[in-house]
């Protein structure tokens, strides 16, 4: 029964808000509902890719299927990014392309869509979180930090449901846009060719500078040998959450590097423990 259900609900469809915004036509949302969906938590999965592209397979499909197998509902969000071409040709100096706030608009609209249709999906609207990897981790954290600003208010009007996720998982996340160890490719993808130079925009989208008092619980993972996103990103986030008194759990591993997702091949034996720690943490949330 579960296998048949998985086949039925894992069909990728265009996001329903695409018609409201011509730039949103490439947004895709794929549900992976578990058998006892009503009594399970639900996670929106945000793959990484430096805000230029998405690792849909390793940090998207594989993660969503893993969650589904372990009794957690998943929705894979393929949000808008700057695009592979923009990395090479810098055309966003003269054309807008995709950049902030497109990405946070997509995650907020996803939260809104799921909560407004929770009964149709057969899920609990009050157990909805976001799990993001690398730049997707920045997006997941942004959904928690900036939920008071409604980016969904287009033709559908302002949201009548909360845009704040109930929990956030950030796996080897991009965090800061201001420090020397900021991930420059993600910053450029998010802010654009001109925006990346703006001190105001950098500060406004640096997670560690914008932790709200009502920030939901955070599960944080990174590795000290990460060659892509400097390990200090997670350290300053841990410090900011601690100072703000936000409930969070931080797992720092010596080895594992970057981009391992839920793989049993990539990363290290040490870092692969994060998956089971996450399931335990999720089960303990009130």
Order of alpha helices (4+ residues) and beta strands (2+ residues): alpha-beta-beta-beta-alpha-beta-alpha-alpha-alpha-beta-alpha-beta-alpha-alpha-beta-alpha-beta-alpha
